């Protein structure tokens, strides 16, 4: 991978050595101070007393001297990664001391005195990107891996770090470059009796590119869920067991449960993992006509949560015919990701509940005995599965990436319209180049400075 063009313009950037604590704030068994840049080894040598000289990718024991007395303040393990074989493709030194904030802060302050500069958020990863060590999709995956809340999220981020999305983009991008080159050649050599590419061949090539990009765009529906998670609103009339089911799903007594209708008057939320997807459960106030001011406000919040939720679980009472407002609620959820749950199954015989559930899939549970809870979990997992059924490797998880793909598709579609209108090939190239620039923006070849700054500013300091 070639260095990013912006690196050429940043000579001061390349001559600076940066320093930061790379472990989370607070106390711990280990704390790491990281230096990167042309003077990383020189500066590190003034912060520590080595027992043996540094060697690439080999750990060395060292003492950290007290800057005032010269006596030993701490012991550390120091590792040097020589350029270009480091995370940043620069000389990089990591000092792993005990996780005392005082010791780590002392190391950073001493490094600053020796000419280092405090790293900005994400600057180590930014240098890796600018040096061509990784592309922008891989850089963003580093942040996603750090922010992951479930093992599934971590796996997806790790795949992106390994270049899964970059590899998926590369074939249509190369095909687009070939098509552009073909049209350019036809224009450049038109006077030399070189045949101009036929419109039918251009359309065929574009169809191939579009099919790949459209499949990638479809992956965003599930990728967005993997990245950001979902919200599940548990709704129904009072005293049907919403809070009891909520507690069963989160596996602890999170919501207050009593026999008195209207106990829940405000939204109660809890986060959990469902099939590797972060899920925010929302226990809502029972939907009914209320006169108490607090309950009226709670019911209004419940309706807002119902409207905004990604998933809806309607809790109904098993064996009891639906009231008109419950039937209206069930019918209103047709076309949404929703599930009807007939609770209190231990108190009733099986009724014609599938018919009552109308357009929604349904199941029976008992929050008291636990019957049907495993089936309920499985039903919810089915609701969050990838609806496209396509391979999940290299899927879109970022809105920025999705917008780039859709913009590229728009450029290709504009080219298709131009062909039907007999537009000259010189004009078709404008739209094709627009599509190419949008694909390049995903990996960072043509990404503007303000976008790069916005991306890397979301990283933690030291990464």
C-alpha positions in Angstrom: 0.0 0.0 0.0 1.3 3.4 -1.0 1.6 6.3 1.6 -1.3 8.6 1.6 -0.8 11.7 -0.6 -1.4 14.0 2.3 1.7 12.7 4.1 3.9 14.4 1.5 2.4 17.7 2.5 3.0 17.2 6.2 6.8 17.4 6.7 6.5 18.7 10.2 4.1 15.9 11.0 6.7 13.4 9.9 9.5 15.0 11.9 7.5 15.0 15.2 7.6 12.3 17.8 4.4 11.9 19.7 3.7 10.3 23.1 0.6 9.2 25.0 -0.6 6.7 27.6 -2.2 3.9 25.6 -4.0 2.2 28.4 -7.4 3.4 29.9 -7.3 6.0 32.6 -7.1 4.8 36.2 -5.1 2.3 38.1 -4.2 -1.2 36.9 -1.6 -3.9 36.9 0.0 -2.6 33.7 0.1 0.8 32.1 1.7 1.5 28.7 3.3 4.7 27.4 3.7 4.8 23.7 6.1 6.9 21.6 6.2 7.1 17.8 8.3 9.1 15.5 11.9 9.6 14.4 13.2 10.4 17.9 11.2 7.7 19.7 14.2 5.6 20.6 16.3 8.5 21.6 13.7 10.0 23.9 12.8 6.6 25.4 16.5 6.0 26.2 16.4 9.2 28.4 13.3 8.0 30.4 14.6 4.5 31.3 17.7 2.5 32.3 18.0 -0.5 30.1 19.7 -3.7 31.2 20.3 -4.7 27.5 20.2 -2.7 24.3 16.9 -2.4 22.5 16.3 -4.8 19.6 13.4 -4.8 17.1 10.3 -6.6 18.4 12.1 -7.9 21.5 11.0 -7.1 25.1 13.7 -5.6 27.3 13.7 -5.1 31.1 14.4 -1.6 32.3 14.2 0.6 35.4 12.4 3.9 35.5 14.5 6.3 37.6 13.0 8.9 39.8 13.6 12.2 37.9 14.5 14.0 41.1 16.7 11.5 43.0 17.8 9.1 40.3 16.7 6.1 42.4 14.5 3.4 41.0 10.9 4.5 40.7 9.5 1.4 38.9 10.4 -1.5 36.6 9.2 -1.8 33.1 9.2 -4.0 30.0 10.2 -1.9 26.9 9.6 -3.0 23.3 10.9 -1.2 20.2 9.4 -1.7 16.8 11.7 -0.4 14.1 10.3 1.4 11.1 8.6 0.4 8.8 7.7 -2.8 10.7 5.5 -1.1 13.4 1.9 -0.1 13.8 2.6 3.4 12.6 5.4 2.5 10.1 7.6 4.7 12.2 10.0 3.9 15.1 7.7 3.0 17.9 8.5 2.3 21.5 6.1 1.0 24.2 7.0 1.2 27.8 4.9 -1.2 29.9 5.2 -0.1 33.6 2.9 -0.7 36.5 -0.4 1.0 36.0 0.2 3.9 38.4 -1.2 7.1 37.0 1.6 9.0 38.8 4.4 6.9 37.1 2.7 7.0 33.7 2.2 10.8 33.9 5.8 11.2 34.9 7.0 9.3 31.9 4.8 11.4 29.6 6.0 14.7 31.1 9.6 13.7 30.8 9.1 12.7 27.2 7.5 16.1 26.5 10.6 17.8 28.0 12.8 15.8 25.7 10.9 17.2 22.6 8.0 14.8 22.2 4.5 16.2 21.6 1.3 14.9 23.2 -0.6 12.8 20.7 -4.0 13.8 19.6 -6.9 11.3 19.8 -6.3 8.6 17.2 -3.0 10.0 16.0 -1.1 6.7 16.2 -3.7 5.1 13.9 -3.8 8.2 11.7 -0.1 7.9 11.2 -0.6 4.2 10.3 -3.1 5.3 7.7 -1.1 8.2 6.3 2.0 6.0 5.9 0.0 3.5 3.9 0.2 0.8 6.6 -3.6 0.5 6.6 -6.4 2.0 4.6 -9.2 4.1 6.0 -11.7 1.2 6.4 -9.1 -0.6 8.5 -8.4 2.5 10.6 -12.1 2.9 11.3 -12.3 -0.8 12.3 -9.7 -0.2 15.0 -12.1 2.2 16.6 -15.0 -0.2 16.2 -13.0 -3.0 17.8 -12.2 -0.8 20.8 -15.8 0.2 21.1 -17.3 -3.3 20.6 -19.7 -4.5 23.3 -20.2 -8.1 22.2 -17.9 -10.8 20.9 -19.8 -10.8 17.5 -19.1 -7.0 17.1 -15.4 -7.7 17.9 -15.2 -10.4 15.3 -16.8 -8.2 12.6 -14.4 -5.4 13.5 -11.4 -7.8 13.4 -12.4 -8.9 9.9 -12.6 -5.2 8.8 -9.1 -4.6 10.4 -7.8 -7.5 8.3 -9.1 -5.8 5.2 -12.3 -7.7 4.5 -14.2 -4.7 3.3 -11.3 -3.3 1.3 -11.0 -6.7 -0.5 -14.7 -6.6 -1.3 -14.5 -3.1 -2.7 -11.4 -3.8 -4.8 -13.0 -5.9 -7.7 -15.7 -3.4 -8.7 -13.3 -0.6 -8.3 -10.8 -2.3 -10.7 -13.7 -3.0 -13.1 -14.7 0.6 -13.0 -11.1 1.7 -13.7 -10.9 -0.7 -16.7 -14.2 0.8 -18.0 -12.9 4.3 -17.6 -9.6 3.4 -19.4 -11.6 1.8 -22.2 -13.6 5.0 -22.8 -10.5 7.2 -22.5 -8.7 5.1 -25.1 -11.6 5.3 -27.5 -11.6 9.1 -27.1 -7.8 9.5 -27.3 -7.4 7.3 -30.4 -10.6 8.1 -32.2 -8.7 9.6 -35.1 -6.5 6.4 -35.5 -9.5 4.2 -36.5 -9.7 2.6 -33.0 -13.2 1.3 -32.5 -15.2 3.3 -29.9 -16.6 1.0 -27.2 -20.1 -0.1 -28.1 -22.9 1.1 -25.8 -24.0 -2.5 -25.1 -20.6 -3.4 -23.8 -20.5 -0.4 -21.6 -23.9 -1.3 -20.1 -22.9 -4.9 -19.6 -19.8 -3.8 -17.7 -21.8 -1.4 -15.6 -24.3 -4.1 -14.8 -21.6 -6.2 -13.3 -20.2 -3.4 -11.2 -23.7 -2.3 -10.1 -24.6 -5.8 -9.0 -21.6 -6.1 -6.7 -22.1 -2.6 -5.2 -25.8 -3.2 -4.7 -25.1 -6.4 -2.7 -22.7 -4.4 -0.6 -25.2 -1.6 -0.1 -27.8 -4.2 1.0 -25.4 -5.5 3.7 -25.7 -2.2 5.5 -29.2 -3.1 6.8 -27.6 -5.7 9.0 -24.3 -4.0 9.4 -25.9 -1.0 10.9 -27.5 -3.2 13.5 -24.3 -5.0 14.3 -22.5 -1.7 14.7 -25.1 0.3 16.6 -27.4 -2.3 18.2 -31.2 -2.3 18.4 -33.9 -1.2 20.8 -36.7 -3.5 21.9 -39.9 -1.9 23.4 -42.0 -4.2 25.5 -45.6 -2.9 25.3 -49.1 -3.9 26.4 -51.9 -3.1 28.8 -51.2 -3.0 32.5 -50.7 -6.2 34.6 -50.1 -8.6 31.7 -46.5 -9.3 32.8 -44.4 -6.9 30.8 -42.0 -6.1 33.7 -41.8 -9.8 34.7 -40.8 -10.8 31.1 -38.3 -7.9 31.1 -36.7 -9.2 34.3 -36.6 -12.7 32.8 -34.8 -11.5 29.7 -32.2 -9.5 31.6 -31.9 -12.3 34.2 -32.3 -10.1 37.3 -34.9 -8.1 39.1 -34.5 -4.9 37.3 -38.1 -3.7 37.1 -40.5 -3.5 40.0 -43.3 -6.1 39.8 -46.5 -6.0 41.8 -50.1 -7.2 41.3 -51.2 -3.6 41.2 -51.9 -2.4 37.6 -49.8 0.7 36.6 -46.7 0.0 38.7 -44.4 1.0 35.8 -44.8 4.7 35.2 -41.6 5.6 33.5 -39.4 3.8 31.0 -37.0 1.2 32.5 -34.1 0.3 30.2 -31.3 -2.3 30.3 -28.7 -3.3 27.8 -28.0 -7.0 26.9 -26.5 -9.0 24.1 -28.9 -11.0 21.8 -27.2 -13.2 19.2 -24.1 -11.0 19.4 -26.2 -7.8 18.8 -26.3 -5.1 21.5 -29.9 -4.8 22.5 -31.5 -2.1 24.7 -34.7 -3.4 26.4 -37.3 -0.8 27.2 -40.0 -1.7 29.7 -42.9 0.7 29.2 -45.9 1.8 31.2 -49.1 -0.1 30.5 -51.2 1.3 27.7 -54.6 2.4 29.0 -56.7 5.5 29.6 -55.2 7.0 32.8 -56.2 10.0 34.9 -53.2 10.1 37.2 -50.8 12.8 35.8 -47.6 10.7 36.4 -49.1 7.7 34.6 -50.4 9.8 31.8 -46.8 11.1 31.2 -45.5 7.5 31.4 -48.0 6.3 28.9 -47.0 9.1 26.5 -43.4 8.1 26.8 -44.4 4.5 26.1 -46.1 5.5 22.9 -42.9 7.4 21.9 -40.8 4.4 22.7 -43.1 2.2 20.7 -42.8 4.5 17.7 -39.0 4.7 17.9 -38.1 1.1 18.7 -36.4 -1.2 16.2 -38.2 -4.2 17.6 -41.5 -4.4 19.4 -42.8 -7.1 21.8 -46.5 -6.9 22.4 -47.4 -8.7 25.7 -51.0 -10.1 25.8 -52.7 -12.2 28.4 -53.0 -15.9 27.3 -56.5 -17.3 27.0 -58.1 -13.8 27.1 -59.7 -12.3 24.0 -58.0 -9.1 22.8 -59.6 -5.8 23.6 -60.2 -3.4 20.8 -57.2 -1.3 21.7 -55.0 -4.4 21.8 -56.2 -5.5 18.4 -55.6 -2.1 17.0 -52.0 -2.2 18.4 -51.3 -5.6 16.9 -52.7 -4.6 13.5 -50.7 -1.3 13.6 -47.4 -3.3 13.8 -47.8 -5.2 10.5 -44.7 -4.8 8.5 -42.5 -4.0 11.5 -40.2 -6.3 13.4 -42.7 -7.2 16.0 -43.7 -10.3 18.1 -46.8 -11.1 20.0 -46.2 -12.8 23.4 -49.1 -14.4 25.2 -48.0 -14.4 28.8 -49.5 -16.1 31.9 -49.7 -19.4 29.9 -49.6 -21.3 33.2 -53.0 -19.9 34.1 -54.9 -20.7 30.9 -55.5 -23.4 28.3 -54.3 -22.9 24.7 -56.6 -20.5 22.9 -56.9 -19.4 19.3 -53.9 -17.1 19.9 -52.3 -17.4 16.5 -55.5 -15.9 15.0 -55.6 -13.2 17.6 -51.9 -12.3 16.8 -52.9 -11.5 13.2 -49.9 -10.5 11.1 -47.4 -11.0 14.0 -45.5 -14.2 14.9 -46.7 -15.4 18.3 -45.6 -17.6 21.2 -46.7 -18.5 24.8 -44.7 -17.8 27.9 -45.0 -17.8 31.7 -42.8 -15.3 33.4 -43.6 -17.0 36.7 -42.5 -20.5 35.8 -40.1 -19.6 33.0 -41.9 -21.7 30.4 -41.4 -20.4 26.9 -38.6 -18.0 27.9 -35.9 -19.9 25.9 -38.3 -20.0 22.9 -38.8 -16.2 23.3 -35.1 -15.6 23.2 -34.8 -17.7 20.1 -37.7 -15.8 18.5 -36.0 -12.5 19.2 -32.7 -13.8 17.8 -34.5 -14.7 14.6 -35.8 -11.1 14.4 -32.2 -9.7 14.4 -30.7 -12.1 12.0 -29.3 -10.9 8.7 -32.4 -10.6 6.5 -30.5 -10.7 3.2 -29.0 -14.1 4.0 -25.8 -13.0 2.3 -22.3 -13.6 3.6 -21.5 -11.2 6.4 -17.7 -10.9 5.6 -16.9 -7.4 4.5 -20.4 -5.9 5.2 -21.0 -2.2 5.5 -21.3 -1.1 9.2 -20.6 2.6 8.7 -23.1 5.2 7.4 -20.1 7.0 5.7 -19.3 3.8 3.8 -23.0 3.3 2.8 -23.3 6.9 1.5 -20.1 6.4 -0.5 -21.5 3.2 -2.1 -24.9 4.7 -2.9 -23.2 7.8 -4.4 -21.1 5.5 -6.6 -24.2 3.7 -7.7 -25.8 7.0 -8.5 -22.8 7.9 -10.7 -23.1 4.6 -12.6 -26.9 5.1 -13.0 -26.3 8.6 -14.4 -23.9 7.1 -16.9 -26.6 4.6 -17.9 -29.1 7.4 -18.4 -26.5 9.2 -20.5 -26.1 6.3 -22.8 -29.8 6.1 -23.5 -29.7 9.8 -24.3 -26.7 9.3 -26.7 -24.5 11.6 -24.6 -20.8 11.7 -25.8 -18.4 9.5 -24.0 -16.5 12.5 -22.7 -19.5 13.4 -20.7 -20.1 9.8 -19.6 -16.6 9.8 -18.1 -17.6 12.6 -15.7 -20.2 10.4 -14.0 -17.9 7.4 -14.0 -15.1 9.4 -12.4 -17.6 10.6 -9.7 -18.4 6.9 -9.0 -14.7 6.1 -8.7 -14.0 9.0 -6.4 -16.7 7.8 -4.0 -15.2 4.3 -3.9 -11.8 5.9 -3.3 -13.2 7.9 -0.4 -14.1 4.7 1.5 -10.4 3.6 1.7 -9.1 7.1 2.0 -7.4 7.8 -1.4 -9.5 10.9 -2.0 -10.9 11.7 1.5 -10.9 15.4 2.4 -8.9 16.6 5.5 -12.0 17.6 7.4 -13.4 14.1 7.1 -10.1 12.5 8.2 -10.1 14.9 11.2 -13.6 14.0 12.1 -12.9 10.3 11.9 -9.7 10.2 14.0 -11.0 12.7 16.6 -13.5 9.9 17.7 -10.6 7.7 18.7 -9.3 7.5 22.3 -5.9 9.1 23.0 -3.0 6.7 22.7 -4.5 4.7 19.8 
